Amino acid sequence: MISRRAALAALAAIPAIGLAETLRPSLTNDGPSLRALAGSRGIAFGAATANFELRQRDFTFALLRDCGIIVPEYELKRDLTEPVQGQIDFSATDALLDFARRHGLLIRGHTLVWYASNPPWLEPAVAAAPDERIFTDYVRAAMRHYAGRMHSWDVVNEAIQPQDGRADALRDSFWLRKFGPSYIDTAFLAARDADPSALLVYNDYGLEEEGAIHDQRRRAVLKLLEGMIARGVPVGALGLQGHLAAFTRKVDQRKLEAFLNEVRATGLRILITEHDVDDGGGPVDFITRDRAVADATRRFLDVALDNRSTMALLTWGLSDRFLKPESMREQLLRGTPRSLPLDAALQTTPMRAAIADALRNARPR
Ligand code: 9MR
């Protein structure tokens, strides 16, 4: 048996490997980083993240390799920033901003006025509010706190929902019920007041799919944006979330292209803000799933990055490591979902290769 002393001596004889080496995810044959590829085309590439993810050093290493921009996945939503009315706390996003500053990354703000992820006190407070200050004060507080430091802001999120049955397809949210359609303009005007140089974004989903409801979504979003521009409301960009599904839904390339051309014609910029691909409904075998996920990304980005108004691409998370399966049965059958550029072990996926190809094919802007 080898003595403890001999074992320690043998260990000591192993050449020291730098910390960075041991933490480095496998990079063999993956080519340039997505950040560099995107940058060479005048596009910012990045991902949503959270403070707890950045405490895992191997993940942080991978993020710093591929990302030039980050966005808080949930730490800048009102349920977390103002759990008690009047006590606003931006410290979680401050920490992300500090991380971004130290590493030379850009950071986006997500999101100010949304129907979801609000503290329980907000909805009754809105119903009882004498005026719009219940959201304009919040918008101003956030925008002033980060004035000059955010790449862009999702001011209003997901205000369209054709299923709610209104002629203008606006979502029947508690904001709309209290203040009427003008709450959207009011939020953008308050945002510009607080930080006149910020790029203000209207962010929504379901704009790339095939099907009648998605035709309605595209029409309604376009009408909303055109109306805002005509009224002098300072919207600067459309945020195209880009949540796709590999097996259950399909990108309509022709309609997406026509829609984005119309958005470009208004003079607005386009940001792909939350791209990921749901691999639900597919087979258990992950090679087939990975291929379908990458195909969906390719079909989407071939069109979305071809539009020269598209200036950023963010995925909704960088690694599958932090995704939760929908149920225990899913977990047992299929393991972790495979939806993002890096898998749970931080190995690159075919989706990352599809993103790299799409960036390579994009014309410089
Ligand atoms: O990914 C986000 C999840 O962690 C949060 O629990 C959830 C509610 O705040 O929001 C998710 O992100 C959503 C985003 O903010 C807006 N578009 C849809 C996203 C995915 O559901």
Residues whose N, C-alpha, C, O or C-beta is under 5 A from the ligand:
A	BS01	9MR	E73 Y74 S117
